[in-house]
Amino acid sequence: MHEVGIMQSALEAITAQAKLHHAARVERIVLRIGTLAGVDLEALRFAYEALAPHTIAAGAELEIEVIAAQAHCATCATTFAIERGFIFQCPQCGNYSGDIRAGRELGIARLEFPHE
């Protein structure tokens, strides 16, 4: 389950940011995860629940923003939603595109620290 490794890395980055902002704890964590990132969201939440209690993020609310996958057609300049795979057919003109514009995101979008 690579979600544990992802969460460990995220918590390390969160700890570093909290220290940088002189925060004793984190209230809210917002992650951005693309639908093509290959992350099981339930496994990621489970990893957070298992790892966070012994970190600066203990008790913080975890929010996950899911980013829908989109591709771009160079032929007709259409950006369109995609479901899966790596070569996508444009619904406008029928040409194929591998130009993925969204859906591979995997990162921390925002952290909220208490106002003390």
C-alpha positions in Angstrom: 0.0 0.0 0.0 2.0 3.0 -1.3 -0.6 5.4 0.3 1.3 4.9 3.6 4.5 6.2 2.0 2.6 9.1 0.4 1.1 10.0 3.8 4.4 9.7 5.6 6.0 12.1 3.0 3.0 14.5 3.3 3.2 14.5 7.1 7.0 15.3 6.9 6.3 18.2 4.6 3.5 19.4 6.9 5.8 19.3 9.9 8.4 21.3 8.0 5.8 23.9 7.0 4.4 24.1 10.6 7.9 24.8 11.9 8.5 27.4 9.2 5.4 29.2 10.4 6.1 28.7 14.1 2.9 26.7 14.5 2.6 24.2 17.4 -0.1 22.3 15.5 -2.1 22.0 12.3 -5.9 22.5 12.2 -6.7 21.5 8.7 -4.9 19.8 5.8 -6.2 20.0 2.2 -4.7 17.6 -0.3 -5.2 17.7 -4.1 -5.3 14.3 -5.6 -6.0 13.7 -9.3 -8.1 10.8 -10.5 -5.1 9.6 -12.6 -2.6 9.7 -9.7 -3.1 6.1 -8.8 -4.1 6.8 -5.2 -6.7 4.9 -3.3 -8.4 7.7 -1.3 -9.8 5.4 1.4 -6.3 3.8 1.9 -4.9 7.3 2.1 -7.4 8.4 4.8 -6.7 5.1 6.7 -2.9 5.9 6.5 -3.6 9.4 7.8 -5.6 8.1 10.7 -2.9 5.6 11.6 0.1 8.0 11.3 -1.2 11.5 12.3 -1.8 10.9 16.0 1.9 11.0 16.7 2.6 14.1 14.7 2.0 17.9 14.7 -1.1 17.1 12.6 -2.8 15.1 15.4 -6.5 16.0 15.4 -6.3 18.0 12.2 -9.2 17.8 9.7 -8.1 16.1 6.5 -9.8 17.3 3.3 -9.1 15.8 -0.1 -9.9 17.7 -3.2 -10.3 15.3 -6.1 -9.2 16.7 -9.4 -10.9 15.3 -12.5 -8.8 14.2 -15.4 -8.8 16.4 -18.5 -7.1 16.1 -21.9 -6.6 18.7 -24.6 -7.1 18.2 -28.3 -4.5 20.1 -30.4 -6.6 19.7 -33.5 -9.7 21.6 -32.4 -8.4 23.2 -29.1 -11.0 21.4 -27.0 -10.3 20.5 -23.4 -12.4 17.5 -22.4 -13.0 15.2 -19.5 -11.3 11.7 -19.5 -12.1 8.6 -17.6 -9.1 6.3 -17.9 -6.2 5.2 -20.1 -3.5 7.3 -21.7 -4.8 8.0 -25.2 -8.0 9.9 -25.4 -10.5 10.6 -28.2 -11.8 14.1 -28.5 -15.6 14.2 -28.2 -15.6 17.3 -30.5 -13.6 16.2 -33.6 -12.8 12.5 -32.9 -9.0 12.9 -33.1 -6.8 11.3 -30.4 -4.8 13.1 -27.8 -2.3 12.1 -25.1 -2.1 15.7 -23.8 -3.2 15.3 -20.2 -3.9 18.7 -18.7 -5.3 17.7 -15.2 -5.7 14.6 -13.1 -2.2 13.6 -12.1 -2.0 16.1 -9.2 -0.7 14.7 -5.9 0.2 17.3 -3.2 -0.7 19.6 -0.4 -2.9 22.4 -1.5 -3.3 24.2 1.8 -2.6 24.0 5.5 -4.4 25.9 8.2 -2.7 26.7 11.5 -4.5 28.0 14.7 -4.4 31.7 15.3 -2.6 31.8 18.6 
